[in-house]
Amino acid sequence: MAHGDITHIDIPVADVGRATEFYGNVFGWDINEYPGFEGYPMWRAPNQVSGGGLAPRSEGFTQPRSTVEVDSIDDTLAKVTELGGEVLAPKTAIDQTSWWAVFRDLDGNEIGLYEGHTSSG
């Protein structure tokens, strides 16, 4: 993936188990929980490119959130604030080589950012 590619989409759900069954059956998504991400099953579309997570609404998710890959979260958040956006979650480590952050754009949309390695299945 490259700077500006959408890399992940979170879908807020009230019941993770119900949503896992629903989306797995409707779209044929492979949905699994991974160590360290219990309670947050991640889905992968059949094309093995698109993916995301089923985020419990109790975690504050109320609208789907796209995550965009960037070369530098620090640089991107600086540009966001310079242009009038608001940082909602600062750069936070996922593991030793990848990070995430969230900002709100000028229209109130929440957009996630991802910096780091990606696996190309």
N, CA, C and O atoms as a DFTB+ gen file, in Angstrom:
484 C
 N C O
     1  1       0.845      -1.176       0.000
     2  2       0.000       0.000       0.000
     3  2       0.891       1.241       0.000
     4  3       2.054       1.206       0.404
     5  1       0.310       2.311      -0.459
     6  2       1.066       3.556      -0.564
     7  2       0.368       4.674       0.199
     8  3      -0.792       4.549       0.593
     9  1       1.096       5.768       0.398
    10  2       0.550       6.946       1.069
    11  2      -0.780       7.321       0.416
    12  3      -0.851       7.539      -0.794
    13  1      -1.822       7.392       1.227
    14  2      -3.145       7.767       0.746
    15  2      -4.075       6.606       0.457
    16  3      -5.264       6.825       0.223
    17  1      -3.577       5.381       0.464
    18  2      -4.445       4.223       0.242
    19  2      -5.293       3.949       1.484
    20  3      -4.806       4.062       2.609
    21  1      -6.553       3.591       1.279
    22  2      -7.387       3.153       2.401
    23  2      -6.967       1.729       2.726
    24  3      -6.995       0.851       1.864
    25  1      -6.580       1.508       3.972
    26  2      -6.015       0.227       4.360
    27  2      -6.890      -0.576       5.322
    28  3      -6.666      -1.772       5.506
    29  1      -7.888       0.072       5.941
    30  2      -8.657      -0.602       6.991
    31  2      -9.979       0.142       7.174
    32  3     -10.016       1.370       7.107
    33  1     -11.050      -0.591       7.400
    34  2     -12.351       0.030       7.678
    35  2     -12.938      -0.630       8.921
    36  3     -13.158      -1.841       8.949
    37  1     -13.189       0.187       9.956
    38  2     -13.856      -0.299      11.159
    39  2     -15.361      -0.145      10.999
    40  3     -15.845       0.894      10.550
    41  1     -16.088      -1.176      11.365
    42  2     -17.547      -1.152      11.342
    43  2     -18.020      -1.271      12.783
    44  3     -17.753      -2.282      13.432
    45  1     -18.725      -0.246      13.304
    46  2     -19.190      -0.321      14.690
    47  2     -20.352      -1.310      14.812
    48  3     -21.268      -1.311      13.990
    49  1     -20.299      -2.145      15.843
    50  2     -21.338      -3.164      16.035
    51  2     -21.746      -3.238      17.502
    52  3     -20.942      -2.976      18.396
    53  1     -22.999      -3.597      17.734
    54  2     -23.508      -3.753      19.100
    55  2     -23.191      -5.135      19.652
    56  3     -22.967      -5.281      20.853
    57  1     -23.167      -6.153      18.796
    58  2     -22.943      -7.534      19.218
    59  2     -21.906      -8.142      18.268
    60  3     -22.218      -8.451      17.118
    61  1     -20.684      -8.308      18.750
    62  2     -19.586      -8.772      17.910
    63  2     -19.870     -10.151      17.319
    64  3     -19.614     -10.376      16.135
    65  1     -20.385     -11.063      18.110
    66  2     -20.682     -12.414      17.624
    67  2     -21.720     -12.405      16.520
    68  3     -21.560     -13.069      15.495
    69  1     -22.777     -11.653      16.736
    70  2     -23.839     -11.552      15.730
    71  2     -23.301     -10.926      14.449
    72  3     -23.606     -11.397      13.353
    73  1     -22.508      -9.872      14.578
    74  2     -21.954      -9.193      13.407
    75  2     -20.970     -10.087      12.652
    76  3     -20.932     -10.078      11.422
    77  1     -20.176     -10.857      13.395
    78  2     -19.231     -11.773      12.758
    79  2     -19.973     -12.764      11.881
    80  3     -19.583     -12.998      10.737
    81  1     -21.033     -13.343      12.406
    82  2     -21.831     -14.296      11.634
    83  2     -22.498     -13.605      10.440
    84  3     -22.483     -14.135       9.329
    85  1     -23.078     -12.431      10.667
    86  2     -23.776     -11.697       9.613
    87  2     -22.847     -11.370       8.441
    88  3     -23.131     -11.742       7.302
    89  1     -21.740     -10.676       8.717
    90  2     -20.849     -10.259       7.638
    91  2     -20.128     -11.431       6.985
    92  3     -19.859     -11.406       5.784
    93  1     -19.818     -12.451       7.766
    94  2     -19.215     -13.651       7.186
    95  2     -20.132     -14.308       6.182
    96  3     -19.694     -14.752       5.120
    97  1     -21.422     -14.370       6.527
    98  2     -22.390     -15.003       5.630
    99  2     -22.781     -14.113       4.459
   100  3     -22.944     -14.606       3.343
   101  1     -22.936     -12.814       4.687
   102  2     -23.364     -11.912       3.614
   103  2     -22.267     -11.740       2.562
   104  3     -22.541     -11.829       1.365
   105  1     -21.033     -11.496       2.995
   106  2     -19.962     -11.165       2.052
   107  2     -18.900     -12.252       1.887
   108  3     -18.028     -12.134       1.027
   109  1     -18.963     -13.298       2.694
   110  2     -17.946     -14.337       2.616
   111  2     -16.610     -13.901       3.202
   112  3     -15.563     -14.449       2.855
   113  1     -16.650     -12.908       4.098
   114  2     -15.425     -12.425       4.712
   115  2     -14.849     -13.463       5.666
   116  3     -15.589     -14.152       6.367
   117  1     -13.543     -13.568       5.687
   118  2     -12.823     -14.360       6.668
   119  2     -12.676     -13.461       7.895
   120  3     -11.998     -12.436       7.823
   121  1     -13.295     -13.823       9.017
   122  2     -13.305     -12.980      10.212
   123  2     -12.714     -13.763      11.382
   124  3     -13.182     -14.851      11.718
   125  1     -11.677     -13.190      11.994
   126  2     -10.984     -13.874      13.085
   127  2     -10.520     -12.884      14.135
   128  3     -10.279     -11.712      13.846
   129  1     -10.400     -13.376      15.360
   130  2      -9.749     -12.606      16.422
   131  2      -8.298     -13.056      16.475
   132  3      -7.990     -14.229      16.270
   133  1      -7.414     -12.109      16.754
   134  2      -5.991     -12.403      16.822
   135  2      -5.469     -12.084      18.219
   136  3      -6.012     -11.212      18.897
   137  1      -4.414     -12.786      18.657
   138  2      -3.844     -12.514      19.981
   139  2      -3.519     -11.025      20.137
   140  3      -2.914     -10.401      19.265
   141  1      -3.940     -10.492      21.265
   142  2      -3.734      -9.074      21.534
   143  2      -4.886      -8.201      21.075
   144  3      -4.946      -7.019      21.416
   145  1      -5.809      -8.778      20.298
   146  2      -6.959      -8.031      19.788
   147  2      -8.269      -8.758      20.118
   148  3      -9.219      -8.727      19.335
   149  1      -8.308      -9.409      21.282
   150  2      -9.496     -10.151      21.699
   151  2     -10.681      -9.187      21.774
   152  3     -10.540      -8.055      22.238
   153  1     -11.846      -9.643      21.317
   154  2     -13.048      -8.819      21.338
   155  2     -13.138      -7.854      20.167
   156  3     -14.083      -7.071      20.072
   157  1     -12.160      -7.908      19.281
   158  2     -12.118      -7.043      18.107
   159  2     -11.777      -7.905      16.889
   160  3     -10.645      -7.882      16.404
   161  1     -12.765      -8.669      16.394
   162  2     -12.467      -9.523      15.243
   163  2     -12.177      -8.691      13.996
   164  3     -12.823      -7.675      13.738
   165  1     -11.196      -9.148      13.238
   166  2     -10.813      -8.454      12.016
   167  2     -11.244      -9.263      10.806
   168  3     -11.158     -10.491      10.789
   169  1     -11.707      -8.546       9.798
   170  2     -12.196      -9.198       8.587
   171  2     -11.258      -8.943       7.415
   172  3     -10.542      -7.943       7.367
   173  1     -11.287      -9.871       6.485
   174  2     -10.510      -9.772       5.253
   175  2     -11.458     -10.132       4.115
   176  3     -12.097     -11.184       4.137
   177  1     -11.543      -9.256       3.128
   178  2     -12.399      -9.497       1.971
   179  2     -11.772     -10.581       1.089
   180  3     -10.572     -10.839       1.181
   181  1     -12.580     -11.216       0.234
   182  2     -12.049     -12.273      -0.630
   183  2     -10.875     -11.832      -1.514
   184  3     -10.050     -12.663      -1.895
   185  1     -10.789     -10.527      -1.846
   186  2      -9.680     -10.069      -2.687
   187  2      -8.358     -10.005      -1.925
   188  3      -7.315      -9.727      -2.516
   189  1      -8.397     -10.262      -0.615
   190  2      -7.218     -10.262       0.262
   191  2      -6.539      -8.904       0.354
   192  3      -5.431      -8.801       0.881
   193  1      -7.193      -7.855      -0.156
   194  2      -6.666      -6.500      -0.071
   195  2      -7.457      -5.714       0.950
   196  3      -6.879      -5.117       1.857
   197  1      -8.762      -5.704       0.816
   198  2      -9.614      -4.947       1.725
   199  2      -9.746      -5.677       3.048
   200  3      -9.831      -6.904       3.091
   201  1      -9.762      -4.904       4.132
   202  2      -9.924      -5.494       5.442
   203  2     -10.321      -4.446       6.455
   204  3     -10.355      -3.250       6.166
   205  1     -10.621      -4.922       7.651
   206  2     -11.008      -4.008       8.710
   207  2     -11.327      -4.766       9.967
   208  3     -10.895      -5.903      10.160
   209  1     -12.095      -4.118      10.825
   210  2     -12.451      -4.726      12.089
   211  2     -13.901      -4.490      12.432
   212  3     -14.531      -3.564      11.922
   213  1     -14.427      -5.333      13.300
   214  2     -15.778      -5.158      13.843
   215  2     -15.581      -4.572      15.237
   216  3     -15.287      -5.291      16.193
   217  1     -15.747      -3.262      15.335
   218  2     -15.432      -2.526      16.553
   219  2     -16.649      -2.404      17.455
   220  3     -17.683      -1.891      17.026
   221  1     -16.547      -2.868      18.704
   222  2     -17.683      -2.736      19.621
   223  2     -18.065      -1.270      19.825
   224  3     -17.210      -0.418      20.065
   225  1     -19.347      -1.000      19.725
   226  2     -19.839       0.367      19.952
   227  2     -19.417       0.876      21.331
   228  3     -19.247       2.080      21.520
   229  1     -19.251      -0.016      22.278
   230  2     -18.850       0.383      23.630
   231  2     -17.461       1.013      23.646
   232  3     -17.091       1.658      24.627
   233  1     -16.693       0.837      22.584
   234  2     -15.359       1.428      22.480
   235  2     -15.411       2.838      21.900
   236  3     -14.368       3.429      21.620
   237  1     -16.622       3.387      21.717
   238  2     -16.755       4.752      21.227
   239  2     -17.017       4.866      19.738
   240  3     -17.189       5.973      19.227
   241  1     -17.051       3.765      19.043
   242  2     -17.332       3.818      17.613
   243  2     -18.832       3.969      17.383
   244  3     -19.624       3.186      17.909
   245  1     -19.221       4.960      16.610
   246  2     -20.632       5.135      16.281
   247  2     -20.862       5.191      14.781
   248  3     -21.990       5.006      14.324
   249  1     -19.821       5.440      14.010
   250  2     -19.903       5.493      12.555
   251  2     -18.754       4.677      11.975
   252  3     -17.702       4.565      12.604
   253  1     -18.939       4.100      10.781
   254  2     -17.791       3.433      10.160
   255  2     -16.617       4.413      10.033
   256  3     -16.813       5.604       9.793
   257  1     -15.411       3.899      10.196
   258  2     -14.216       4.734      10.118
   259  2     -13.216       4.097       9.159
   260  3     -12.788       2.959       9.351
   261  1     -12.856       4.847       8.130
   262  2     -11.815       4.403       7.217
   263  2     -10.461       4.800       7.776
   264  3     -10.314       5.855       8.393
   265  1      -9.483       3.951       7.555
   266  2      -8.117       4.235       7.968
   267  2      -7.266       4.336       6.714
   268  3      -7.310       3.473       5.837
   269  1      -6.490       5.412       6.649
   270  2      -5.674       5.707       5.477
   271  2      -4.209       5.505       5.836
   272  3      -3.743       5.986       6.869
   273  1      -3.481       4.788       4.974
   274  2      -2.054       4.605       5.189
   275  2      -1.318       5.885       4.811
   276  3      -1.615       6.509       3.792
   277  1      -0.357       6.265       5.643
   278  2       0.449       7.465       5.380
   279  2       1.923       7.149       5.583
   280  3       2.278       6.201       6.284
   281  1       2.774       7.956       4.961
   282  2       4.213       7.784       5.132
   283  2       4.647       8.200       6.532
   284  3       5.555       7.602       7.110
   285  1       3.987       9.240       7.083
   286  2       4.345       9.745       8.409
   287  2       3.096      10.267       9.115
   288  3       2.496      11.249       8.678
   289  1       2.707       9.611      10.204
   290  2       1.575      10.102      10.997
   291  2       1.890      11.478      11.556
   292  3       1.029      12.358      11.553
   293  1       3.116      11.677      12.036
   294  2       3.484      12.973      12.609
   295  2       3.276      14.099      11.587
   296  3       2.662      15.119      11.899
   297  1       3.785      13.910      10.381
   298  2       3.632      14.929       9.336
   299  2       2.171      15.132       8.957
   300  3       1.728      16.261       8.747
   301  1       1.426      14.031       8.871
   302  2       0.022      14.119       8.478
   303  2      -0.796      14.847       9.536
   304  3      -1.618      15.699       9.201
   305  1      -0.580      14.520      10.817
   306  2      -1.323      15.212      11.875
   307  2      -0.961      16.695      11.937
   308  3      -1.817      17.526      12.240
   309  1       0.287      17.032      11.657
   310  2       0.678      18.446      11.621
   311  2      -0.089      19.177      10.519
   312  3      -0.558      20.297      10.721
   313  1      -0.212      18.540       9.359
   314  2      -0.947      19.149       8.253
   315  2      -2.437      19.246       8.585
   316  3      -3.080      20.247       8.270
   317  1      -2.989      18.201       9.224
   318  2      -4.397      18.213       9.629
   319  2      -4.680      19.415      10.524
   320  3      -5.635      20.154      10.285
   321  1      -3.860      19.615      11.548
   322  2      -4.109      20.729      12.474
   323  2      -3.864      22.073      11.798
   324  3      -4.580      23.038      12.063
   325  1      -2.868      22.145      10.936
   326  2      -2.593      23.372      10.188
   327  2      -3.794      23.788       9.342
   328  3      -4.064      24.976       9.169
   329  1      -4.510      22.792       8.818
   330  2      -5.650      23.063       7.937
   331  2      -6.986      23.120       8.685
   332  3      -8.039      23.238       8.058
   333  1      -6.951      23.038      10.017
   334  2      -8.172      23.208      10.798
   335  2      -8.815      21.950      11.321
   336  3      -9.868      22.020      11.954
   337  1      -8.206      20.782      11.076
   338  2      -8.731      19.537      11.614
   339  2      -8.322      19.377      13.073
   340  3      -7.547      20.171      13.607
   341  1      -8.854      18.337      13.708
   342  2      -8.619      18.111      15.136
   343  2      -8.098      16.698      15.369
   344  3      -8.682      15.733      14.876
   345  1      -7.019      16.571      16.107
   346  2      -6.474      15.259      16.467
   347  2      -7.330      14.683      17.589
   348  3      -7.477      15.304      18.641
   349  1      -7.891      13.504      17.369
   350  2      -8.715      12.833      18.384
   351  2      -7.928      11.786      19.161
   352  3      -8.140      11.609      20.361
   353  1      -7.031      11.099      18.488
   354  2      -6.160      10.105      19.131
   355  2      -4.768      10.301      18.556
   356  3      -4.590      10.182      17.344
   357  1      -3.778      10.597      19.383
   358  2      -2.424      10.836      18.885
   359  2      -1.789       9.540      18.378
   360  3      -2.339       8.453      18.548
   361  1      -0.642       9.680      17.763
   362  2       0.110       8.522      17.271
   363  2       0.318       7.535      18.416
   364  3       0.861       7.887      19.463
   365  1      -0.123       6.292      18.203
   366  2      -0.079       5.250      19.217
   367  2       0.483       3.981      18.597
   368  3       0.095       3.616      17.487
   369  1       1.373       3.314      19.278
   370  2       1.983       2.089      18.754
   371  2       0.977       0.951      18.700
   372  3       0.202       0.741      19.634
   373  1       1.002       0.227      17.600
   374  2       0.275      -1.039      17.469
   375  2       1.237      -2.164      17.856
   376  3       0.896      -3.065      18.623
   377  1       2.441      -2.083      17.305
   378  2       3.533      -2.986      17.653
   379  2       4.830      -2.206      17.440
   380  3       4.796      -0.976      17.392
   381  1       5.949      -2.875      17.312
   382  2       7.238      -2.174      17.221
   383  2       7.454      -1.458      15.899
   384  3       8.334      -0.603      15.797
   385  1       6.665      -1.793      14.883
   386  2       6.906      -1.201      13.559
   387  2       5.668      -0.576      12.929
   388  3       5.676      -0.266      11.738
   389  1       4.613      -0.387      13.701
   390  2       3.422       0.240      13.119
   391  2       2.661       1.047      14.164
   392  3       2.692       0.739      15.356
   393  1       1.972       2.091      13.690
   394  2       1.285       3.037      14.552
   395  2      -0.052       3.428      13.943
   396  3      -0.282       3.242      12.748
   397  1      -0.939       3.979      14.789
   398  2      -2.230       4.487      14.326
   399  2      -2.509       5.807      15.023
   400  3      -1.886       6.137      16.032
   401  1      -3.457       6.559      14.470
   402  2      -3.932       7.813      15.050
   403  2      -5.303       8.091      14.441
   404  3      -5.695       7.446      13.468
   405  1      -6.027       9.042      15.007
   406  2      -7.352       9.412      14.484
   407  2      -7.477      10.923      14.518
   408  3      -7.039      11.580      15.463
   409  1      -8.085      11.464      13.465
   410  2      -8.383      12.892      13.446
   411  2      -9.815      13.126      12.992
   412  3     -10.453      12.244      12.416
   413  1     -10.307      14.332      13.262
   414  2     -11.640      14.756      12.797
   415  2     -11.412      15.814      11.722
   416  3     -10.656      16.764      11.923
   417  1     -12.075      15.637      10.575
   418  2     -11.913      16.605       9.496
   419  2     -12.826      17.811       9.704
   420  3     -13.491      17.913      10.735
   421  1     -12.863      18.702       8.756
   422  2     -13.626      19.947       8.876
   423  2     -15.136      19.729       8.891
   424  3     -15.886      20.621       9.290
   425  1     -15.591      18.543       8.456
   426  2     -17.020      18.234       8.436
   427  2     -17.429      17.287       9.552
   428  3     -18.564      16.811       9.565
   429  1     -16.531      17.002      10.488
   430  2     -16.859      16.150      11.626
   431  2     -16.625      14.671      11.403
   432  3     -16.948      13.867      12.277
   433  1     -16.066      14.279      10.247
   434  2     -15.782      12.871       9.976
   435  2     -14.514      12.442      10.703
   436  3     -13.535      13.186      10.749
   437  1     -14.536      11.239      11.268
   438  2     -13.362      10.680      11.911
   439  2     -12.623       9.794      10.912
   440  3     -13.206       8.892      10.309
   441  1     -11.337      10.066      10.750
   442  2     -10.507       9.320       9.816
   443  2      -9.326       8.747      10.589
   444  3      -8.664       9.457      11.346
   445  1      -9.072       7.465      10.391
   446  2      -7.921       6.834      11.014
   447  2      -6.692       6.959      10.138
   448  3      -6.800       7.076       8.917
   449  1      -5.531       6.934      10.754
   450  2      -4.260       6.937      10.041
   451  2      -3.468       5.700      10.451
   452  3      -3.544       5.256      11.597
   453  1      -2.720       5.156       9.520
   454  2      -1.866       3.994       9.768
   455  2      -0.499       4.257       9.156
   456  3      -0.396       4.706       8.015
   457  1       0.542       3.978       9.916
   458  2       1.915       4.071       9.430
   459  2       2.638       2.798       9.838
   460  3       2.571       2.390      10.997
   461  1       3.318       2.175       8.909
   462  2       4.096       1.002       9.265
   463  2       4.073      -0.049       8.203
   464  3       3.814       0.215       7.029
   465  1       4.354      -1.257       8.647
   466  2       4.408      -2.388       7.729
   467  2       3.010      -2.865       7.400
   468  3       2.086      -2.683       8.193
   469  1       2.849      -3.463       6.263
   470  2       1.594      -4.128       5.899
   471  2       1.944      -5.518       5.406
   472  3       3.032      -5.748       4.878
   473  1       1.028      -6.424       5.581
   474  2       1.244      -7.764       5.043
   475  2       0.412      -7.893       3.790
   476  3      -0.756      -7.503       3.768
   477  1       0.996      -8.428       2.768
   478  2       0.272      -8.556       1.505
   479  2      -0.085     -10.006       1.243
   480  3       0.100     -10.529       0.144
   481  1      -0.610     -10.645       2.299
   482  2      -1.168     -11.969       2.274
   483  2      -0.598     -12.903       1.379
   484  3      -1.041     -14.051       1.320
